[in-house]
């Protein structure tokens, strides 16, 4: 059992269906997270790489659990995080962490609960990653699923 209090965790509520939310997380990361995404998650073992050009790094995740339309778990299997002014060890801090997406119907809305297991305040990247997830998950993904303009990372 993942303990949210020790890891980054957040929830959003959107009017979209569970299936629409599931698809946004599994196959449409380029619409809300970063426009530079290779791959998608359609079954356990699938891999997706989220790149942040021009030179902020990339992360590759592998689907470790896939329970449509309620849950996706993905483990970070490759990490390269570049942040000027930060210690070099920030580069690999996400390696071995796990992102868990839980998608549940709540009244007329769908709740997406996210836990990034391993992303804790003890990491050098905590503040940067906290801001990033808040922007992309709580802001951009929510906007996308509400039918508004999302703000994924772009190289431009």
C-alpha positions, 0 to 999 in steps of 0.5 A: 500500500502506497502511503500518500502522505509521504509522497506527492499526491493530488486529486482532480475532479472533472466532468469527463467519463472514466474512459475519457480520463483513462485515455488521457492518461494512457494515450494522450500525454502529449495533449496535457503533459509534454508535446514530446511523447514517444509511445503510449500505455495500452497494456502492462509492459508498454513504455512511454517516454515524456521528453522536455525539450530543449534540454530539461531531460526525459523520463521513461515509464513502463506500465506495471498495472493496467485496470481499465478504466480505474487504474494505471500504475507506471514505474520510472525505468529511465530518468534524466532530469536536467536543472541548472544550479541543482546537484548532478544527482537530481538527474536520476531521482525519479528512477525507480519511482512509481506513478499511480493513477486511480480513476473513480466516478464520484457523483456526476464527476470523475476523480483522478487521484495521483500518487507519485510514490518515491517523490518525497520532500527529501529529494533535491527535485521536490520543489521543482517537481511539485510545481511541475505536477501541480501545473501539468496534472492539476492545471493542464490535465484538468483543463484538457478534461474540462474541454478547455485549453491545456498547457503541455510543455512545448519546445517553443 
